[in-house]
Amino acid sequence: MIRKYGLPALGLILLLFAVYHVVRAQQMPPKTNPLVEPAHSPFEAAIAGTGMVEPETESIAVGSPLSGVVQEVLVKVGNKIERDKTPLFRLDDRSLRAELVTRETNLQAAQAQLERLQATPRPEDVPPAEARLKEMQENLADKVDQYDRIATLVGTAAVTDDEIMRRKQAMEVARQQMHKADADLKLLKAGAWKSDLAVSTAAVEQARALVKQTRVELDRLEVRASVDGEVLQVNVHPGEFVGTPPGQTLMVIGAVRKNVRVDIDENDLARFRPGLPAKATRRGDALTEIPLTFVRVEPFVVPKKSLAGGTAERVDTRVLQVIYAVDGDRAPLFVGQQVDVFLDPN
């Protein structure tokens, strides 16, 4: 009985169970809402691209013009900066400050030497020279008088030829001494020689240039902001040694106003025109549209680097980079943030 009725009944039960299982497996699972609303185009037949948020000035990697040890870091991330006014960091300046003192002293010595030459002749130096000339004139008059007296006795036994010769030579020596005193007085009154003044002036200018050079080097030890904006990243700390060029970016700064660099796939370039209206949405916030204003096209197609992470995304393509400015502050954007951008080609 079991074999005659039991086995067919068991087979029928298993058949019904299999049919039930197959029917239930064919049912469609209920739709689930995505955790994050995907980006969707606000335009018909839009050109889509991935955008990267960057400062209006682009990201500026700050380096050091000189090698040295960082003495002080003067800003923090997020600080507002002004061009050529806000100091970012300062290197150790003790050696250059000591050199500046030495060169300033050399400049003072050169200036004193020039002033001494320019002040010649000293008023108190002229009277002694004039008195010396007067003395030589009186001495010459005395020697002339002595020679004239003995010259009247020439040819007599009262004077010898040797005596006459000595008196004549003494007169000539006195005359030359007077000429020398006269020349010394004229030289003194003429002041410093023009060439000596030129040499001293050049020495002063050289010393002044060395002082200026040292001051410029000191000024270069304090690195200042090159644009108006804010500090985006700080990678340097007091006590660290920096070289030229540095091994890493010491700081990153940029303008407060932000742009979006959009990658347009080369397959969409046939529909692209400069100046197309555009809107962007942030990842994870597809409902907030951010209006963009066209700035420029960088007319050089480059390999694609900014990837969106899609499974069907190609990495062996090339893109045209288009710069758009962010209008207003409808949604906060951060430098380096990826956004989805849609362009209206109609």
Summary of the structure (lengths in Angstrom):
residues: 346
radius of gyration: 48.9
end to end distance: 81.7
largest distance: 198.5
contacts: 923
relative contact order: 0.21
helix: 40%
strand: 25%
